[in-house]
Amino acid sequence: MNWLQDLLTNPNSIAHIVALYAFVISIGVLLGKIKVFGISLGVTFVLFVGILAGHCGFTGNTSILSFIQDFGLILFVFCIGLQVGPSFFSSFKKGGIRLNLLAMGIVALNIAVALGIYFILQGRIEMPMIVGILCGAVTNTPGLGAANEALQQLSYSGPEIAMGYACAYPLGVMGIILSLILLRYICRVDLEKEQEDIRQNEEANPHLKPYNITIKVQNEALSGKKLGNVQKFLGRDFVCSRILQDGHVFIPNTETVLRMGDGLNIVCAVDDSEAIETFIGPIVDDIDWDNEGRHDKPMVSRRILVTQPSINGKTLGELHFSSMYGVNVTRINRSGMDLFAARQLALQVGDRVTVVGPLDAIERVAELLGNQLKRLDHPNILTIFIGIFVGILFGSLPIAIPGMPTPVKLGLAGGPLIIAILIGRFGHKVKLVTYTTMSANLMLREVGLVLFLASVGIKAGGNFWQTVVEGDGLLYVGVGFLMTIIPILIIGIIARMRHPVNYFTLMGLIAGSNTDPPALAYSNQTAGNDAPAVGYSTVYPLTMFLRILTAQLLILLMAG
């Protein structure tokens, strides 16, 4: 039975370490599915099971544990960056600026409360542990990883800050949801009125999504003018997918000459439809575009999947679909969202392109774009590991700041995160295929997260009882609760009183600013509409970025 003893107790055995991780992760994931009042802690339970395993004496070689911890963290933050990259910069547009400023206010107040507690307690809780508690209070695991990595730069030898995180996390999840409920009563929110406000705003502010209309040319000034010149003069982006002229339907191009009475099938942005109608002619509904007797060639509409890497990053204008292939692109579907097919829009692998034209021409376009689903089933490993390599190089660059004891490094969390965001947004410009199926991204992200949490838990478990149970565990819980609830209530009241932020959008904003999926689930259940998800996705990229960087900076500035 020596083999069994070796498997269970030998910390240098690869079989022991792999079995330990498998046990901790599987039990943690199973326990994470348990819901209390409809709320679960999810995969964070892996941390608690890891702590229990470490407390019971099940551990592994410290070097191996550290490697798995850091590699898991890199995978996790890189996949997050790759996911949020496309929306990171666009989140600042229009109303997103106000929401992101409010989210930044929550992040700033979280730090202010943490520092205030640190000075009030006169250093009873060390700054590294304060940061660990803060990460748990705002339910931000990547921040914990970033803080741990910063402590390694400083050769920190104190207690594992994951213990503070573990103490603050459960009440952090509950505290965020409790804050949402308190705000509802403090601000006297009428849920029915908030629902009605959302409905009215949606009607009054149409998004720039594709809109299909049929108009008849009745502006005499346009007779004899080329379609391309009309588009330039009007100054509005639109696509004429089909034209009815002299009883025949065909695919126009920029050189097509318009005549009085022509019927045009127009795809444009909702906001531009009125201007186009006023300039060209009225909307009509008496044209049967499907009447095959009017077609020189049968016209069809197809959705083509972009899978050809060489197309990645090319604009619609560069591909000359109309002049070279005799088809028109009317809209692009990207990540479930329909986009208007403007000439300057760059295609990305994974886009679904709606094309109108003769069947043989569409088949040629499909061959050009790829249209092979199997290609998308394979994750782009090259892009992922190039990004990780560049991210580690970037994170290792020392940045000297006057007054700092050591140069600042973005580290294994901040470096890959920033590079992943940039690749997710601009990767197509350097011919990197950034498309990854949601399932592949989620798989890599979750694997990285559970490896990180299990490693941290196993390493922290040895001293958990002395530090938390016999030490200041209850103090950590109380401090964490204050860090959670005070900033949310202050910013929530300001958002309602000074800025007319809808309550449902505010719920998503608060959940996103704390990167807390359970709070988002509660918000969606309460709202019954998409407003919380919109608020969450608007602030999540910036908040995640700030949480990771500020956790490191607090360690380097205050604990250096």
C-alpha positions as a printed Julia matrix, in Angstrom:
560×3 Matrix{Float64}:
   0.0    0.0     0.0
   3.04   2.24   -0.21
   1.8    3.49   -3.58
  -1.4    4.79   -2.01
   0.46   6.55    0.8
   2.82   8.09   -1.74
  -0.11   9.26   -3.86
  -1.81  10.92   -0.88
   1.13  12.42    0.98
   4.22  12.91   -1.22
   4.28  16.66   -2.04
   6.88  16.16   -4.78
   4.88  13.52   -6.65
   3.31  14.76   -9.9
   0.51  12.2    -9.46
  -0.2   13.54   -5.94
  -0.34  17.18   -7.14
  -2.58  16.4   -10.13
  -4.9   14.27   -7.98
  -5.02  17.01   -5.33
  -6.0   19.65   -7.9
  -8.59  17.36   -9.47
 -10.16  16.66   -6.07
 -10.16  20.31   -4.91
 -11.56  21.65   -8.2
 -14.26  18.99   -8.62
 -15.54  19.29   -5.03
 -15.37  23.1    -5.2
 -17.35  23.27   -8.45
 -19.99  20.86   -7.06
 -20.4   22.91   -3.85
 -20.5   26.11   -5.92
 -23.77  24.97   -7.47
 -25.54  25.13   -4.09
 -27.81  28.19   -3.87
 -28.84  30.04   -0.71
 -31.77  32.42   -1.28
 -31.17  31.99   -5.0
 -27.51  33.08   -4.73
 -24.46  30.87   -5.24
 -20.72  31.52   -4.91
 -19.95  29.6    -8.09
 -16.38  28.45   -8.73
 -15.11  30.61   -5.83
 -15.92  27.59   -3.64
 -12.76  26.04   -5.15
 -10.78  28.51   -3.0
 -12.5   27.37    0.2
 -12.04  23.66   -0.6
  -8.36  24.38   -1.36
  -7.98  26.11    2.02
  -9.57  23.09    3.75
  -7.25  20.7     1.88
  -4.21  22.78    2.82
  -5.37  22.94    6.45
  -5.64  19.12    6.53
  -2.03  18.81    5.38
  -2.59  18.05    1.69
  -0.17  20.22   -0.22
   2.48  20.07   -2.95
   5.88  21.4    -3.91
   5.75  25.18   -3.47
   7.47  25.87   -6.8
   4.97  23.72   -8.69
   2.02  25.31   -6.89
   3.33  28.79   -7.72
   3.8   27.88  -11.39
   0.25  26.51  -11.7
  -1.11  29.55   -9.85
   0.62  32.05  -12.15
  -0.16  30.14  -15.35
  -3.84  29.88  -14.36
  -3.92  33.62  -13.62
  -2.36  34.47  -17.02
  -4.88  32.29  -18.88
  -7.76  33.81  -16.92
  -6.93  37.5   -17.35
  -5.84  37.08  -20.99
  -9.15  35.47  -21.97
 -11.04  38.22  -20.11
  -9.09  40.85  -22.03
  -9.69  39.1   -25.34
 -13.43  39.01  -24.59
 -13.85  42.64  -23.48
 -11.34  44.11  -25.96
 -13.79  44.77  -28.82
 -16.15  46.69  -26.52
 -13.55  48.34  -24.26
 -13.12  51.56  -26.25
 -16.67  51.74  -27.58
 -17.98  51.64  -24.0
 -16.94  55.3   -23.6
 -19.25  56.55  -26.34
 -22.4   58.57  -25.68
 -24.1   57.64  -22.39
 -21.3   55.2   -21.58
 -19.07  58.06  -20.41
 -21.44  58.93  -17.55
 -21.85  55.29  -16.51
 -18.09  54.68  -16.58
 -17.44  57.81  -14.51
 -19.9   56.55  -11.88
 -18.2   53.13  -11.92
 -14.81  54.84  -11.5
 -16.35  56.64   -8.51
 -17.2   53.29   -6.9
 -13.65  52.01   -7.51
 -12.15  55.21   -6.04
 -14.42  55.09   -2.97
 -13.57  51.4    -2.43
  -9.9   52.4    -2.24
 -10.67  55.43   -0.04
 -12.67  53.31    2.44
  -9.91  50.67    2.5
  -7.23  53.3     3.2
  -9.47  54.99    5.78
  -9.94  51.71    7.67
  -6.21  51.0     7.47
  -5.34  54.34    9.11
  -8.21  54.2    11.64
  -7.05  50.77   12.81
  -3.5   52.21   12.95
  -1.99  49.35   11.01
  -3.59  46.51   13.04
  -4.37  44.94    9.64
  -1.35  45.08    7.33
  -1.77  46.76    3.94
  -1.36  43.53    1.93
  -4.2   41.94    3.93
  -6.3   45.1     3.46
  -5.9   44.67   -0.31
  -6.86  40.98   -0.02
 -10.0   41.95    1.93
 -10.79  44.66   -0.65
 -10.56  42.14   -3.51
 -12.94  39.82   -1.65
 -15.31  42.68   -0.77
 -15.68  43.63   -4.45
 -15.63  39.96   -5.57
 -12.69  40.55   -7.9
 -10.46  37.49   -8.23
  -8.09  38.9   -10.9
  -7.31  41.75   -8.5
  -6.25  39.18   -5.88
  -3.97  37.58   -8.45
  -2.46  40.95   -9.38
  -1.86  41.79   -5.71
  -0.2   38.43   -5.1
   2.05  38.97   -8.07
   3.02  42.46   -6.83
   3.88  40.99   -3.41
   6.26  38.55   -5.09
   8.11  41.54   -6.57
   8.56  42.88   -3.01
   9.66  39.47   -1.6
   6.72  39.55    0.86
   6.86  36.86    3.56
   3.74  37.65    5.62
   0.42  35.75    5.8
  -1.38  34.81    2.58
  -3.72  37.64    1.6
  -6.11  35.06    0.16
  -7.33  34.51    3.72
  -8.62  38.09    3.85
 -10.21  37.53    0.43
 -11.89  34.32    1.65
 -13.31  36.08    4.71
 -14.72  39.05    2.82
 -16.0   37.32   -0.35
 -19.26  35.64    0.86
 -20.55  38.77    2.6
 -19.28  40.81   -0.37
 -21.68  38.95   -2.69
 -24.55  39.39   -0.21
 -23.59  43.01    0.51
 -23.79  44.05   -3.16
 -27.3   42.6    -3.5
 -28.34  44.1    -0.14
 -27.09  47.51   -1.36
 -29.3   47.23   -4.46
 -32.32  46.54   -2.27
 -31.47  49.43    0.12
 -31.08  51.86   -2.79
 -34.51  50.89   -4.03
 -36.09  51.99   -0.74
 -33.78  54.94    0.02
 -34.47  56.49   -3.41
 -38.14  55.4    -3.39
 -37.87  53.66   -6.73
 -41.12  52.82   -8.57
 -40.25  49.72  -10.62
 -43.21  50.14  -12.98
 -42.23  53.74  -13.73
 -38.61  52.67  -14.39
 -39.88  50.01  -16.82
 -41.97  52.6   -18.66
 -39.01  55.01  -18.86
 -36.87  52.32  -20.49
 -39.59  51.55  -23.03
 -39.97  55.23  -23.96
 -36.2   55.75  -24.3
 -35.93  52.76  -26.62
 -38.63  54.22  -28.85
 -37.19  57.73  -28.82
 -33.55  56.76  -29.36
 -33.25  54.1   -32.04
 -29.86  52.48  -32.26
 -27.81  52.63  -35.42
 -28.97  49.21  -36.53
 -29.82  48.2   -40.1
 -33.2   49.37  -41.35
 -34.79  48.2   -44.62
 -37.06  50.52  -46.69
 -38.31  50.73  -50.27
 -38.43  54.24  -51.78
 -39.32  55.68  -55.18
 -37.14  58.32  -56.87
 -39.24  61.51  -57.11
 -36.57  64.2   -56.78
 -36.14  65.53  -60.33
 -32.68  66.8   -59.5
 -31.5   63.19  -59.14
 -32.61  62.11  -62.63
 -29.52  61.19  -64.64
 -27.25  61.25  -61.57
 -25.01  58.33  -60.63
 -25.89  56.45  -57.41
 -22.37  56.97  -56.04
 -22.65  60.75  -56.48
 -26.04  60.78  -54.76
 -24.55  58.94  -51.76
 -21.66  61.43  -51.53
 -23.94  64.49  -51.85
 -26.42  63.23  -49.25
 -23.63  62.5   -46.79
 -25.46  59.54  -45.26
 -24.32  55.93  -45.36
 -26.77  53.61  -47.1
 -26.72  50.52  -49.3
 -28.99  50.14  -52.33
 -29.32  46.36  -52.48
 -31.69  46.27  -55.5
 -33.17  48.66  -58.04
 -36.35  48.4   -60.16
 -35.8   50.25  -63.43
 -37.89  49.87  -66.62
 -39.6   46.81  -65.17
 -36.35  44.98  -64.44
 -34.71  44.31  -61.07
 -30.91  44.28  -60.87
 -28.03  44.89  -58.47
 -26.86  48.52  -58.76
 -23.34  49.87  -58.25
 -21.89  53.35  -57.82
 -22.02  53.91  -61.6
 -25.75  53.09  -61.92
 -27.69  56.09  -63.33
 -30.96  56.89  -61.52
 -34.17  57.81  -63.31
 -37.46  59.28  -62.16
 -39.79  56.61  -60.8
 -37.05  54.05  -60.06
 -37.74  51.81  -57.07
 -34.82  51.46  -54.65
 -34.45  48.86  -51.91
 -32.44  50.74  -49.28
 -30.67  49.46  -46.16
 -29.56  52.24  -43.82
 -29.32  53.24  -40.18
 -32.66  53.99  -38.5
 -31.54  57.52  -37.73
 -30.73  58.21  -41.4
 -33.95  56.88  -42.94
 -35.9   60.15  -42.67
 -33.17  62.2   -44.38
 -32.85  59.65  -47.21
 -36.62  59.56  -47.72
 -36.81  63.37  -47.79
 -33.96  63.69  -50.31
 -34.75  60.84  -52.75
 -38.46  60.13  -52.47
 -41.26  58.62  -50.39
 -41.48  55.14  -48.94
 -43.65  52.79  -51.02
 -44.9   49.27  -50.39
 -46.25  48.29  -53.8
 -43.04  46.79  -55.23
 -42.77  43.01  -55.19
 -39.03  42.35  -55.08
 -39.59  38.59  -55.22
 -41.4   38.68  -58.59
 -39.03  36.52  -60.66
 -40.45  37.84  -63.93
 -38.72  41.16  -63.26
 -35.27  39.62  -62.68
 -32.75  39.09  -65.42
 -31.22  36.62  -62.95
 -32.92  35.17  -59.84
 -32.04  37.31  -56.78
 -31.37  35.66  -53.44
 -30.26  36.78  -49.99
 -27.73  34.7   -48.06
 -25.75  34.94  -44.84
 -22.1   34.09  -45.4
 -19.68  33.29  -42.57
 -16.27  34.98  -42.67
 -13.71  32.23  -41.99
 -10.92  33.19  -44.4
  -8.02  34.68  -42.37
  -6.87  36.81  -45.33
 -10.16  38.78  -45.16
  -9.58  39.71  -41.51
  -9.29  43.49  -41.12
 -10.28  44.4   -44.69
 -13.03  47.01  -45.09
 -16.12  46.5   -47.21
 -14.93  49.31  -49.47
 -11.63  47.49  -50.15
 -13.41  44.3   -51.25
 -15.53  45.96  -54.01
 -18.41  43.49  -53.73
 -20.72  45.54  -55.95
 -18.37  46.28  -58.87
 -16.41  43.01  -58.9
 -19.0   40.43  -57.89
 -22.34  42.08  -58.69
 -23.69  41.7   -55.14
 -24.44  44.09  -52.3
 -23.73  43.61  -48.61
 -26.63  44.89  -46.53
 -25.64  44.08  -42.95
 -23.05  42.41  -40.75
 -23.86  40.27  -37.7
 -21.07  40.32  -35.11
 -21.36  38.58  -31.76
 -25.15  38.5   -32.08
 -25.46  42.21  -32.99
 -26.52  43.48  -36.44
 -24.25  46.23  -37.78
 -24.89  48.52  -40.74
 -22.65  47.66  -43.69
 -20.77  50.97  -43.97
 -17.9   51.07  -46.49
 -15.35  51.75  -43.75
 -16.47  48.79  -41.6
 -13.63  46.25  -41.21
 -14.61  42.58  -41.42
 -13.45  40.13  -38.77
 -13.3   36.35  -38.75
 -16.56  35.11  -37.26
 -18.73  37.86  -38.84
 -21.92  36.81  -40.65
 -22.37  38.88  -43.8
 -25.81  39.28  -45.42
 -25.36  39.41  -49.21
 -28.0   40.11  -51.9
 -27.47  39.19  -55.55
 -27.61  36.42  -58.18
 -26.98  32.92  -56.82
 -23.8   32.28  -58.84
 -22.3   35.6   -57.69
 -23.13  34.84  -54.06
 -21.38  31.49  -54.38
 -18.23  33.27  -55.59
 -18.42  35.66  -52.62
 -18.9   32.72  -50.25
 -15.72  31.16  -51.64
 -13.88  34.46  -51.11
 -15.02  34.87  -47.49
 -14.53  31.22  -46.55
 -17.97  30.23  -45.25
 -16.53  27.14  -43.61
 -17.91  26.58  -40.13
 -15.28  23.95  -39.31
 -12.57  26.63  -39.37
 -14.23  28.41  -36.46
 -14.34  25.26  -34.37
 -10.56  25.36  -34.01
  -9.33  27.89  -31.43
  -6.67  30.26  -32.68
  -3.88  28.99  -30.43
  -1.28  31.09  -32.27
  -2.99  34.38  -31.37
  -3.47  33.33  -27.73
   0.15  32.38  -27.1
   1.63  35.27  -29.11
  -0.55  37.54  -26.98
   0.56  35.87  -23.74
   4.24  36.12  -24.79
   3.95  39.83  -25.65
   1.85  40.42  -22.5
   4.51  38.91  -20.23
   7.22  41.01  -21.93
   5.08  44.12  -21.5
   4.23  43.25  -17.91
   7.94  42.76  -17.1
   8.97  46.25  -18.22
  10.08  48.26  -15.16
   8.42  51.67  -14.99
  10.3   54.08  -12.71
   8.02  56.44  -10.77
   9.6   59.17   -8.6
   9.2   58.43   -4.89
   8.58  54.71   -5.41
  11.02  52.32   -3.71
  10.97  49.95   -6.67
  10.0   50.39  -10.34
   6.39  49.5   -11.08
   5.7   46.45  -13.24
   2.31  45.55  -14.62
   3.24  41.96  -13.92
   1.69  38.68  -14.98
  -1.83  40.04  -14.53
  -1.7   43.61  -15.86
   0.59  42.98  -18.86
  -1.39  40.15  -20.5
  -4.65  41.95  -19.7
  -3.67  45.16  -21.52
  -2.2   43.28  -24.5
  -5.31  41.07  -24.72
  -7.58  44.15  -24.77
  -5.48  45.71  -27.53
  -5.4   42.46  -29.55
  -9.16  42.0   -29.11
  -9.74  45.49  -30.5
  -6.92  46.01  -33.01
  -5.61  42.5   -33.72
  -7.13  42.41  -37.19
  -4.91  45.34  -38.23
  -1.8   43.15  -37.82
  -3.55  40.14  -39.4
  -4.08  38.32  -36.09
  -7.25  36.26  -36.06
  -8.81  37.09  -32.7
 -12.02  35.13  -33.15
 -12.61  32.52  -30.46
 -15.9   30.77  -29.91
 -17.61  31.77  -26.67
 -17.4   28.19  -25.43
 -13.62  28.01  -26.09
 -13.01  31.38  -24.4
 -15.13  30.4   -21.4
 -13.39  27.02  -21.13
  -9.9   28.52  -21.1
 -11.02  31.25  -18.71
 -12.66  28.86  -16.25
  -9.72  26.42  -16.35
  -7.34  29.28  -15.6
  -9.57  30.56  -12.78
  -9.99  27.22  -10.97
  -6.25  26.45  -11.25
  -5.48  29.85   -9.71
  -8.08  29.55   -6.93
  -7.06  25.99   -6.05
  -3.37  26.99   -5.87
  -4.05  30.01   -3.67
  -6.3   27.97   -1.37
  -3.86  25.08   -0.96
  -0.97  27.46   -0.21
  -3.03  29.52    2.26
  -4.65  26.56    4.05
  -1.69  25.72    6.29
  -2.0   28.91    8.36
  -5.72  29.55    7.88
  -6.88  28.46   11.32
  -4.33  30.51   13.25
  -4.76  33.63   11.12
  -8.53  33.7    10.67
 -10.26  31.6    13.29
  -7.94  32.31   16.2
  -6.92  35.71   14.83
  -8.82  38.61   13.22
 -11.18  36.65   10.96
 -14.34  38.39   12.23
 -12.64  41.77   11.88
 -11.82  40.93    8.26
 -15.49  40.09    7.62
 -16.73  43.37    9.14
 -14.13  45.49    7.38
 -14.92  43.82    4.07
 -18.63  44.49    4.49
 -17.96  48.22    5.01
 -15.75  48.28    1.9
 -18.59  46.72   -0.08
 -21.62  48.67    1.01
 -20.44  52.27    1.67
 -19.2   53.12   -1.89
 -22.25  51.52   -3.54
 -24.73  53.47   -1.41
 -22.91  56.8    -1.92
 -22.55  56.48   -5.71
 -26.02  54.92   -6.03
 -27.66  57.89   -4.3
 -25.61  60.37   -6.39
 -26.56  58.52   -9.6
 -30.26  58.74   -8.72
 -30.33  62.27   -7.29
 -27.83  64.18   -9.49
 -28.02  62.13  -12.72
 -31.22  60.58  -14.09
 -29.84  57.02  -14.22
 -32.56  54.39  -14.56
 -32.7   52.06  -11.55
 -32.36  48.9   -13.68
 -29.35  50.34  -15.52
 -27.92  51.36  -12.14
 -28.26  47.77  -10.89
 -26.19  46.56  -13.84
 -23.67  49.37  -13.31
 -23.17  48.39   -9.65
 -22.87  44.68  -10.52
 -20.38  45.5   -13.3
 -18.3   47.88  -11.16
 -17.87  45.01   -8.69
 -17.44  42.43  -11.5
 -20.09  40.35   -9.71
 -22.13  37.86  -11.83
 -24.45  36.83   -8.93
 -25.52  40.48   -8.55
 -26.15  40.67  -12.31
 -28.28  37.51  -12.14
 -30.33  39.06   -9.32
 -30.66  42.32  -11.32
 -31.85  40.52  -14.46
 -34.39  38.56  -12.43
 -35.72  41.77  -10.83
 -35.78  43.86  -14.01
 -37.12  41.43  -16.59
 -35.41  43.47  -19.36
 -31.95  44.03  -20.87
 -31.14  47.26  -18.98
 -28.98  45.62  -16.24
 -26.99  43.65  -18.83
 -26.37  46.85  -20.83
 -25.17  48.7   -17.72
 -22.99  45.75  -16.7
 -21.32  45.34  -20.09
 -20.75  49.11  -20.44
 -18.66  49.45  -17.27
 -17.23  45.92  -16.9
 -14.17  46.31  -19.22
 -12.89  49.53  -17.63
 -13.7   48.38  -14.11
 -11.91  45.06  -14.53
  -8.88  46.94  -15.85
  -8.92  49.39  -12.92
  -9.46  46.68  -10.28
  -6.4   44.76  -11.45
  -4.12  47.81  -11.73
  -5.2   49.5    -8.49
  -4.69  46.29   -6.49
  -1.08  46.22   -7.68
  -0.51  49.93   -7.14
  -1.84  49.8    -3.57
   0.64  47.03   -2.77
   3.6   48.75   -4.45
   2.85  52.22   -3.04
   1.75  51.31    0.48
   3.54  48.05    1.2
   6.81  48.67   -0.61
